[in-house]
Amino acid sequence: MARYKHPSRKKRLIKEKSHTKWAPFWTVPKKYGTGRRIHPGRHTTVKRSWRRNRTKA
């Protein structure tokens, strides 16, 4: 990748970086109720890994 990144490419990379994170912890009781204990990564819609998925940025 280039040493100096164009601002539009940086914006795309920042968005891709956020797709590697879990959902926030407070979304679990909001979605399932206070009784259920579920890992927040389970209901993250888009998850990306540097090993599995390539980016087009």
ChimeraX attribute file (.defattr): number of C-alpha atoms within 10 A of each C-alpha:
attribute: neighborCount
match mode: 1-to-1
recipient: residues
	/A:1	5
	/A:2	5
	/A:3	5
	/A:4	7
	/A:5	11
	/A:6	9
	/A:7	9
	/A:8	10
	/A:9	12
	/A:10	13
	/A:11	13
	/A:12	13
	/A:13	16
	/A:14	12
	/A:15	12
	/A:16	18
	/A:17	14
	/A:18	12
	/A:19	16
	/A:20	15
	/A:21	15
	/A:22	16
	/A:23	18
	/A:24	11
	/A:25	12
	/A:26	9
	/A:27	13
	/A:28	20
	/A:29	14
	/A:30	9
	/A:31	10
	/A:32	11
	/A:33	10
	/A:34	9
	/A:35	8
	/A:36	10
	/A:37	10
	/A:38	12
	/A:39	12
	/A:40	16
	/A:41	16
	/A:42	11
	/A:43	15
	/A:44	15
	/A:45	9
	/A:46	13
	/A:47	17
	/A:48	15
	/A:49	13
	/A:50	9
	/A:51	6
	/A:52	6
	/A:53	9
	/A:54	9
	/A:55	10
	/A:56	8
	/A:57	13
